[in-house]
Amino acid sequence: MKTTRWGILGCGRIAASFATGLKSAPGAVLAAVGSRSADKAEAFAKEHGAERHHGSYESLANDPEVDAIYVATPHPMHEADSILCLKGGKAVLTEKPFTINRIQAANVIATARERNLFLMEAHWSRFIPAMREVHRLILEGAIGDIRMVQADFGFRADFNPDSRLFDPALGGGALLDVGCYPLSLTVMLLGTPNVVIGLADIGVTGVDEQATINLGYSDGRLALLSTAVRTNTPQEAVIAGSEGTIRIHNPWWKPSTFTLSRSGKDTETITIPMEGNGFNYEAIEVMKCLEEGKLESDIMPHAQTIEIMRIMDTLRNQWGVKYPGE
Ligand SMILES: NC(=O)c1ccc[n+]([C@@H]2O[C@H](COP(=O)([O-])OP(=O)(O)OC[C@H]3O[C@@H](n4cnc5c(N)ncnc54)[C@H](OP(=O)(O)O)[C@@H]3O)[C@@H](O)[C@H]2O)c1
């Protein structure tokens, strides 16, 4: 595989995990990192073995020695930061949620298309081998027609009004932080729902601290999802088909084990271990697409990114949750 020179924009927590992941992605080199602070960029580069460091995002976006940039800032900055990198001529991998809302997502995608550049939402779960295998089994009809999806992603964080999870200015709320995982799974398996209904508990900062979500499809298929940042939930996914069930065990969003139960057959528990910390697989997908000259990934296509954002807009509209500037 050809070498891809990576840049990381924003030197926070998930950026560190991605830098570690790149070490298990053959052909990936961490060429440069960019931070709003030159000292922070230098320290991050030293810790993670980046060749160069930049004291501004603009400087990283225009570094000619970088091919692809991973955008790891809080969600409200994803739109501007991704567009900055695209305008610097880079392929872009943007953290989930792709943006705050559908309009911002469409802006970023339009910029990539105008410039003929690769762009993908970093929804890392989709690329993890056990999840690829679940999807493959479903596509080959292992459990018949999918009738229902049940999935949750909730955890209990300490309440801190200034943190990314609770501050509306940083895109706080469970839906955008982790609700996007069960939504992404459902959109991958079932496509576009025609009914979206949610109930949310809105906390004192005005963002959703927990929510339940129902999605309905015209042919009767249903999804029952939940999300939280103040409640621990089982973090399991169950995909029920006409001829069997797949249960992806906790933590289903970073899966290694699932159980396949088929009518008239022995139940099988299948384990497919991850290599590296899991962030390597999304990087490998980007590099594969670049080598094949693709502008988007078949596994995480732009249309599904837009659909996930549309569903989240619909839910927030039902709950009256708005972010500054909306
Ligand atoms: N895929 C996953 O499993 C996963 C897990 C966690 C988070 N995420 C996503 O990754 C993104 C970042 O999350 P994180 O947990 O890494 O956040 P974080 O630790 O707070 O880091 C975000 C970084 O963004 C930069 N930044 C730019 N403007 C900022 C502002 N106004 N306030 C705070 N930081 C700002 C900062 O980097 P500099 O100071 O270096 O400029 C900061 O270190 C979020 O969109 C989140 O949804 C994904």
Ligand as a Chemical Component Dictionary entry (heavy atoms), coordinates in Angstrom:
data_LIG
# 
_chem_comp.id                   LIG 
_chem_comp.type                 NON-POLYMER 
_chem_comp.pdbx_formal_charge   0 
_chem_comp.three_letter_code    LIG 
# 
loop_
_chem_comp_atom.comp_id 
_chem_comp_atom.atom_id 
_chem_comp_atom.alt_atom_id 
_chem_comp_atom.type_symbol 
_chem_comp_atom.charge 
_chem_comp_atom.model_Cartn_x 
_chem_comp_atom.model_Cartn_y 
_chem_comp_atom.model_Cartn_z 
_chem_comp_atom.pdbx_ordinal 
LIG N1  N1  N 0  -15.022 8.191  17.519 1  
LIG C1  C1  C 0  -15.045 8.213  18.823 2  
LIG O1  O1  O 0  -15.033 7.191  19.502 3  
LIG C2  C2  C 0  -15.074 9.520  19.531 4  
LIG C3  C3  C 0  -14.829 9.549  20.905 5  
LIG C4  C4  C 0  -14.779 10.791 21.537 6  
LIG C5  C5  C 0  -15.031 11.947 20.802 7  
LIG N2  N2  N 1  -15.292 11.874 19.478 8  
LIG C6  C6  C 0  -15.569 13.111 18.707 9  
LIG O2  O2  O 0  -14.358 13.821 18.576 10 
LIG C7  C7  C 0  -14.582 15.217 18.696 11 
LIG C8  C8  C 0  -13.645 15.761 19.767 12 
LIG O3  O3  O 0  -13.919 15.125 21.004 13 
LIG P1  P1  P 0  -12.821 14.992 22.164 14 
LIG O4  O4  O 0  -13.451 14.148 23.221 15 
LIG O5  O5  O -1 -11.509 14.592 21.611 16 
LIG O6  O6  O 0  -12.786 16.502 22.673 17 
LIG P2  P2  P 0  -11.591 17.264 23.403 18 
LIG O7  O7  O 0  -10.746 16.308 24.197 19 
LIG O8  O8  O 0  -12.209 18.402 24.096 20 
LIG O9  O9  O 0  -10.692 17.786 22.202 21 
LIG C9  C9  C 0  -11.168 18.651 21.219 22 
LIG C10 C10 C 0  -10.022 19.494 20.693 23 
LIG O10 O10 O 0  -10.581 20.401 19.764 24 
LIG C11 C11 C 0  -9.860  21.619 19.782 25 
LIG N3  N3  N 0  -10.788 22.759 19.905 26 
LIG C12 C12 C 0  -11.014 23.688 18.959 27 
LIG N4  N4  N 0  -11.872 24.599 19.373 28 
LIG C13 C13 C 0  -12.215 24.250 20.640 29 
LIG C14 C14 C 0  -13.071 24.827 21.606 30 
LIG N5  N5  N 0  -13.764 25.953 21.380 31 
LIG N6  N6  N 0  -13.194 24.209 22.793 32 
LIG C15 C15 C 0  -12.533 23.069 23.061 33 
LIG N7  N7  N 0  -11.693 22.486 22.164 34 
LIG C16 C16 C 0  -11.532 23.077 20.975 35 
LIG C17 C17 C 0  -8.863  21.528 20.914 36 
LIG O11 O11 O 0  -7.601  21.238 20.330 37 
LIG P3  P3  P 0  -6.416  22.308 20.270 38 
LIG O12 O12 O 0  -6.447  22.964 21.628 39 
LIG O13 O13 O 0  -5.242  21.447 20.053 40 
LIG O14 O14 O 0  -6.691  23.259 19.163 41 
LIG C18 C18 C 0  -9.321  20.344 21.742 42 
LIG O15 O15 O 0  -8.267  19.663 22.353 43 
LIG C19 C19 C 0  -16.066 15.394 19.016 44 
LIG O16 O16 O 0  -16.773 15.792 17.857 45 
LIG C20 C20 C 0  -16.522 14.017 19.457 46 
LIG O17 O17 O 0  -17.851 13.714 19.105 47 
LIG C21 C21 C 0  -15.314 10.706 18.833 48 
# 
loop_
_chem_comp_bond.comp_id 
_chem_comp_bond.atom_id_1 
_chem_comp_bond.atom_id_2 
_chem_comp_bond.value_order 
_chem_comp_bond.pdbx_ordinal 
LIG N1  C1  SING 1  
LIG C1  O1  DOUB 2  
LIG C1  C2  SING 3  
LIG C2  C3  SING 4  
LIG C2  C21 DOUB 5  
LIG C3  C4  DOUB 6  
LIG C4  C5  SING 7  
LIG C5  N2  DOUB 8  
LIG N2  C6  SING 9  
LIG N2  C21 SING 10 
LIG C6  O2  SING 11 
LIG C6  C20 SING 12 
LIG O2  C7  SING 13 
LIG C7  C8  SING 14 
LIG C7  C19 SING 15 
LIG C8  O3  SING 16 
LIG O3  P1  SING 17 
LIG P1  O4  DOUB 18 
LIG P1  O5  SING 19 
LIG P1  O6  SING 20 
LIG O6  P2  SING 21 
LIG P2  O7  DOUB 22 
LIG P2  O8  SING 23 
LIG P2  O9  SING 24 
LIG O9  C9  SING 25 
LIG C9  C10 SING 26 
LIG C10 O10 SING 27 
LIG C10 C18 SING 28 
LIG O10 C11 SING 29 
LIG C11 N3  SING 30 
LIG C11 C17 SING 31 
LIG N3  C12 SING 32 
LIG N3  C16 SING 33 
LIG C12 N4  DOUB 34 
LIG N4  C13 SING 35 
LIG C13 C14 SING 36 
LIG C13 C16 DOUB 37 
LIG C14 N5  SING 38 
LIG C14 N6  DOUB 39 
LIG N6  C15 SING 40 
LIG C15 N7  DOUB 41 
LIG N7  C16 SING 42 
LIG C17 O11 SING 43 
LIG C17 C18 SING 44 
LIG O11 P3  SING 45 
LIG P3  O12 DOUB 46 
LIG P3  O13 SING 47 
LIG P3  O14 SING 48 
LIG C18 O15 SING 49 
LIG C19 O16 SING 50 
LIG C19 C20 SING 51 
LIG C20 O17 SING 52 
# 
